[in-house]
């Protein structure tokens, strides 16, 4: 079995090391910018040695995960002397394998392994990683090892080619990070009628959970509900007028998301082309009115 090493012991590194160890993988060594971080990882992984440098981890492991912040990955790859046949993998969501090209030049196999998951804390990440989708970019035989690793974590591997990672990561940002931004926008509107953000969030969470359940169980495009799904242009018009008066900073986002929703509604088949054209015209005109 490969000896696995981790360079970087933040949330992603610690959570991935612990979940792999829990599935029987041999996590042999870890190093981090601070020794305390590496020690915290090793404390939860029996048999994992705390080493002082990235080079020491590279010397001790057959497969090395670089789980530093994204901006540090290239520097680590360039600073370490890798050995022929070794696996070197980073966990950036947006970057391709070109950022660890120095490892390939030393004869190592290079790859990317990204859990499509939200890492709010180490404990939450440990709970969420099993069953996640894993974006994998590598050539065989390293690719086969990473696919087996994703499968061992009860996950679903998605194989990406050069240039695919940025679009993959943009999609993840839209569905995860921008959902948070949407909740913030919605709670800002509730402030307008005197409800503080914590209460507004609690009130809207059941709606958000119901939407996620509909996406999971009914799927696109049929899970779309609301005025655009019904072709209710009058309600959309009232929304736009209210936002213009009381929250004009949200008009652009409402318009752009609404235009996307019109296309989903057409796919669903519950609105016709005339209804869609009416709603598009309302939305596109929203920011053309004088302030």
VOVO-99940 format. One record per residue (C-alpha): residue number from 1; x, y, z. Coordinates in Angstrom, 2 decimals. Layout:
<nodes>
{NUM,{X,Y,Z}},
...
</nodes>
This chain:
<nodes>
{1,{0.00,0.00,0.00}},
{2,{1.21,3.50,-0.84}},
{3,{2.55,5.63,1.96}},
{4,{0.58,8.86,1.76}},
{5,{1.93,12.23,2.86}},
{6,{0.27,15.60,3.34}},
{7,{1.93,18.97,2.83}},
{8,{-0.45,21.43,4.41}},
{9,{-2.63,20.62,7.40}},
{10,{-5.46,23.11,7.20}},
{11,{-9.12,22.16,6.99}},
{12,{-8.89,20.29,3.69}},
{13,{-5.64,18.47,4.51}},
{14,{-6.73,17.37,7.96}},
{15,{-10.19,16.26,6.88}},
{16,{-8.94,14.33,3.85}},
{17,{-6.12,12.67,5.78}},
{18,{-8.48,11.57,8.54}},
{19,{-11.16,10.23,6.19}},
{20,{-8.58,8.32,4.14}},
{21,{-7.05,6.84,7.28}},
{22,{-10.52,5.83,8.43}},
{23,{-10.90,3.88,5.18}},
{24,{-7.65,2.00,5.72}},
{25,{-5.20,4.13,3.75}},
{26,{-1.69,4.50,5.20}},
{27,{-1.25,8.19,5.96}},
{28,{2.42,8.15,6.91}},
{29,{3.57,11.77,7.23}},
{30,{2.45,15.37,7.44}},
{31,{4.07,18.78,7.47}},
{32,{2.58,22.24,7.58}},
{33,{3.53,25.87,7.86}},
{34,{3.20,25.49,11.63}},
{35,{4.17,22.30,13.42}},
{36,{1.06,22.60,15.58}},
{37,{-1.18,22.16,12.54}},
{38,{0.66,19.03,11.43}},
{39,{0.53,17.70,14.98}},
{40,{-3.23,18.27,15.10}},
{41,{-3.58,16.17,11.94}},
{42,{-1.29,13.42,13.20}},
{43,{-3.12,13.25,16.52}},
{44,{-6.16,11.91,14.68}},
{45,{-4.27,9.58,12.33}},
{46,{-2.48,6.69,14.06}},
{47,{1.01,6.12,12.68}},
{48,{1.32,9.51,11.02}},
{49,{4.68,11.18,11.61}},
{50,{4.96,14.94,12.07}},
{51,{7.80,16.15,9.85}},
{52,{9.45,19.53,9.71}},
{53,{9.58,20.24,5.97}},
{54,{7.76,19.58,2.73}},
{55,{10.90,17.85,1.46}},
{56,{10.82,15.43,4.38}},
{57,{7.26,14.45,3.49}},
{58,{8.23,13.96,-0.15}},
{59,{11.08,11.72,0.95}},
{60,{8.81,9.64,3.19}},
{61,{5.77,9.13,0.95}},
{62,{4.86,7.41,-2.30}},
{63,{1.82,9.62,-2.86}},
{64,{1.89,13.24,-1.68}},
{65,{-1.10,15.54,-1.37}},
{66,{-0.33,19.25,-1.47}},
{67,{-3.18,20.71,0.57}},
{68,{-1.82,24.19,1.15}},
{69,{-3.79,27.32,0.18}},
{70,{-4.03,27.52,-3.61}},
{71,{-1.55,30.37,-3.92}},
{72,{1.17,28.29,-2.24}},
{73,{0.80,25.09,-4.30}},
{74,{3.08,26.10,-7.16}},
{75,{5.77,27.27,-4.76}},
{76,{5.74,23.96,-2.89}},
{77,{5.92,21.99,-6.13}},
{78,{8.90,24.03,-7.30}},
{79,{10.79,23.93,-3.99}},
{80,{10.70,20.16,-3.42}},
{81,{12.88,17.57,-5.13}},
{82,{10.52,14.79,-6.16}},
{83,{11.46,11.28,-7.16}},
{84,{10.62,9.28,-10.26}},
{85,{7.26,7.48,-10.19}},
{86,{6.04,9.27,-7.10}},
{87,{2.47,10.59,-7.12}},
{88,{2.02,14.32,-6.45}},
{89,{-1.53,15.59,-6.19}},
{90,{-3.03,18.96,-5.33}},
{91,{-6.55,19.61,-4.08}},
{92,{-7.32,22.99,-5.64}},
{93,{-10.79,23.26,-7.13}},
{94,{-9.89,25.74,-9.87}},
{95,{-6.30,24.91,-10.86}},
{96,{-5.18,22.27,-13.32}},
{97,{-2.11,20.06,-12.97}},
{98,{0.09,22.61,-14.71}},
{99,{0.72,24.37,-11.39}},
{100,{2.67,21.33,-10.19}},
{101,{4.64,20.92,-13.43}},
{102,{8.01,20.94,-11.59}},
{103,{7.03,17.61,-10.00}},
{104,{6.36,16.15,-13.45}},
{105,{9.73,17.44,-14.62}},
{106,{11.34,15.45,-11.78}},
{107,{9.61,12.30,-13.07}},
{108,{6.65,12.24,-10.71}},
{109,{3.09,11.49,-11.78}},
{110,{0.93,14.55,-11.20}},
{111,{-2.77,14.90,-10.57}},
{112,{-5.59,16.88,-9.01}},
{113,{-8.15,15.50,-6.55}},
{114,{-10.88,17.88,-5.42}},
{115,{-13.77,16.92,-3.16}},
{116,{-16.82,18.85,-4.37}},
{117,{-17.84,19.84,-0.89}},
{118,{-18.07,22.80,1.47}},
{119,{-15.37,22.89,4.15}},
{120,{-16.70,25.14,6.91}},
{121,{-14.70,23.28,9.59}},
{122,{-12.64,20.12,9.97}},
{123,{-15.40,18.24,11.78}},
{124,{-18.02,19.20,9.20}},
{125,{-15.68,18.31,6.36}},
{126,{-15.03,14.86,7.86}},
{127,{-18.79,14.31,7.95}},
{128,{-19.35,15.64,4.42}},
{129,{-16.46,14.18,2.42}},
{130,{-17.78,10.57,2.27}},
{131,{-20.32,10.36,-0.53}},
{132,{-19.13,13.53,-2.27}},
{133,{-18.24,13.96,-5.92}},
{134,{-14.48,14.05,-6.57}},
{135,{-13.02,15.90,-9.55}},
{136,{-9.97,14.01,-10.79}},
{137,{-7.38,15.10,-13.31}},
{138,{-4.49,12.70,-13.90}},
{139,{-3.12,10.14,-16.30}},
{140,{-2.99,6.41,-15.57}},
{141,{-1.82,4.78,-13.38}},
{142,{-2.23,7.67,-10.91}},
{143,{-5.73,8.35,-12.23}},
{144,{-6.73,4.78,-11.38}},
{145,{-5.46,5.20,-7.82}},
{146,{-7.42,8.42,-7.37}},
{147,{-10.59,6.90,-8.78}},
{148,{-10.21,3.97,-6.36}},
{149,{-9.68,6.46,-3.54}},
{150,{-12.87,8.34,-4.41}},
{151,{-14.75,5.05,-4.57}},
{152,{-13.37,4.00,-1.18}},
{153,{-14.79,7.24,0.21}},
{154,{-18.17,6.21,-1.25}},
{155,{-17.90,9.08,-3.68}},
{156,{-18.49,9.61,-7.38}},
{157,{-15.40,10.40,-9.48}},
{158,{-15.66,12.92,-12.31}},
{159,{-12.75,12.81,-14.77}},
{160,{-11.62,16.19,-16.08}},
{161,{-9.23,17.17,-18.82}},
{162,{-6.86,20.13,-19.09}},
{163,{-8.82,23.38,-19.02}},
{164,{-11.95,21.89,-17.47}},
{165,{-11.18,22.74,-13.84}},
{166,{-12.00,26.44,-14.02}},
{167,{-15.51,25.85,-15.38}},
{168,{-16.02,23.00,-12.91}},
{169,{-15.02,25.27,-10.04}},
{170,{-17.14,28.18,-11.29}},
{171,{-20.14,25.85,-11.23}},
{172,{-19.32,24.88,-7.65}},
{173,{-19.07,28.54,-6.63}},
{174,{-22.45,29.29,-8.21}},
{175,{-24.27,26.46,-6.47}},
{176,{-22.57,26.76,-3.07}},
{177,{-21.05,30.17,-2.38}},
{178,{-23.64,32.13,-4.32}},
{179,{-26.45,30.37,-2.47}},
{180,{-25.01,31.99,0.64}},
{181,{-24.98,35.33,-1.17}},
{182,{-28.61,34.81,-2.20}},
{183,{-29.59,34.13,1.40}},
{184,{-27.84,37.34,2.42}},
{185,{-29.76,39.24,-0.27}},
{186,{-33.04,37.74,0.90}},
{187,{-32.40,38.56,4.56}},
{188,{-31.54,42.13,3.54}},
{189,{-35.03,42.39,2.05}},
{190,{-36.58,41.07,5.28}},
{191,{-34.77,43.86,7.15}},
{192,{-36.97,46.23,5.17}},
{193,{-39.98,45.05,7.15}},
{194,{-38.19,44.78,10.48}},
{195,{-37.09,41.13,10.67}},
{196,{-33.45,40.65,11.72}},
{197,{-31.17,38.36,9.67}},
{198,{-31.11,35.43,12.11}},
{199,{-34.90,35.24,12.20}},
{200,{-35.17,35.73,8.46}},
{201,{-32.68,32.92,7.85}},
{202,{-34.58,30.56,10.14}},
{203,{-37.83,31.45,8.38}},
{204,{-36.45,30.78,4.90}},
{205,{-34.41,27.64,5.61}},
{206,{-37.43,25.31,5.24}},
{207,{-38.06,26.87,1.81}},
{208,{-34.41,26.36,0.85}},
{209,{-34.48,22.74,2.06}},
{210,{-37.69,22.13,0.13}},
{211,{-36.10,23.53,-3.01}},
{212,{-33.07,21.27,-2.61}},
{213,{-35.39,18.29,-2.09}},
{214,{-37.27,19.20,-5.28}},
{215,{-34.01,19.43,-7.22}},
{216,{-32.98,16.02,-5.90}},
{217,{-36.30,14.26,-6.34}},
{218,{-37.91,15.96,-9.34}},
{219,{-34.85,17.35,-11.13}},
{220,{-34.37,20.13,-13.66}},
{221,{-36.38,21.70,-15.21}},
{222,{-39.52,20.39,-13.48}},
{223,{-38.41,21.49,-10.00}},
{224,{-38.78,25.18,-10.90}},
{225,{-41.71,26.84,-9.12}},
{226,{-42.79,30.45,-8.59}},
{227,{-44.05,33.26,-10.80}},
{228,{-41.68,32.75,-13.72}},
{229,{-42.48,29.03,-13.83}},
{230,{-46.18,30.00,-14.04}},
{231,{-45.70,32.80,-16.57}},
{232,{-46.96,35.32,-14.02}},
{233,{-45.53,38.49,-15.55}},
{234,{-47.63,40.71,-13.30}},
{235,{-45.93,39.42,-10.17}},
{236,{-42.50,39.82,-11.76}},
{237,{-43.42,43.40,-12.64}},
{238,{-44.45,44.11,-9.04}},
{239,{-41.19,42.60,-7.76}},
{240,{-39.16,44.83,-10.05}},
{241,{-41.08,47.95,-9.03}},
{242,{-40.67,47.18,-5.33}},
{243,{-36.96,46.49,-5.69}},
{244,{-36.46,49.69,-7.65}},
{245,{-38.08,51.69,-4.86}},
{246,{-36.65,49.97,-1.80}},
{247,{-33.62,47.83,-2.76}},
{248,{-32.26,49.04,-6.12}},
{249,{-28.89,47.42,-5.40}},
{250,{-30.56,44.02,-5.91}},
{251,{-32.21,44.80,-9.24}},
{252,{-29.34,43.54,-11.39}},
{253,{-29.13,40.21,-9.60}},
{254,{-32.91,39.71,-9.71}},
{255,{-32.94,40.54,-13.42}},
{256,{-30.06,38.23,-14.36}},
{257,{-31.35,35.30,-12.34}},
{258,{-34.84,35.89,-13.65}},
{259,{-33.63,35.71,-17.24}},
{260,{-32.02,32.35,-16.45}},
{261,{-35.26,31.16,-14.81}},
{262,{-37.25,32.07,-17.95}},
{263,{-35.17,29.57,-19.92}},
{264,{-35.81,26.88,-17.30}},
{265,{-39.55,27.66,-17.40}},
{266,{-39.55,27.20,-21.18}},
{267,{-37.84,23.84,-20.78}},
{268,{-40.42,22.84,-18.21}},
{269,{-43.10,23.54,-20.80}},
{270,{-45.49,25.44,-18.56}},
{271,{-45.03,28.79,-20.32}},
{272,{-45.19,29.55,-24.01}},
{273,{-42.93,31.73,-26.13}},
{274,{-45.22,34.76,-25.80}},
{275,{-45.20,34.55,-21.99}},
{276,{-41.44,34.10,-21.99}},
{277,{-40.97,37.11,-24.27}},
{278,{-43.13,39.26,-21.98}},
{279,{-41.10,38.29,-18.91}},
{280,{-37.79,38.78,-20.71}},
{281,{-38.85,42.25,-21.80}},
{282,{-39.80,43.24,-18.24}},
{283,{-36.53,41.92,-16.83}},
{284,{-34.31,43.41,-19.52}},
{285,{-35.94,46.82,-19.11}},
{286,{-35.50,46.80,-15.33}},
{287,{-32.16,48.60,-15.32}},
{288,{-32.94,50.88,-18.25}},
{289,{-35.33,53.06,-16.29}},
{290,{-33.97,56.40,-15.03}},
{291,{-33.06,56.39,-11.36}},
</nodes>
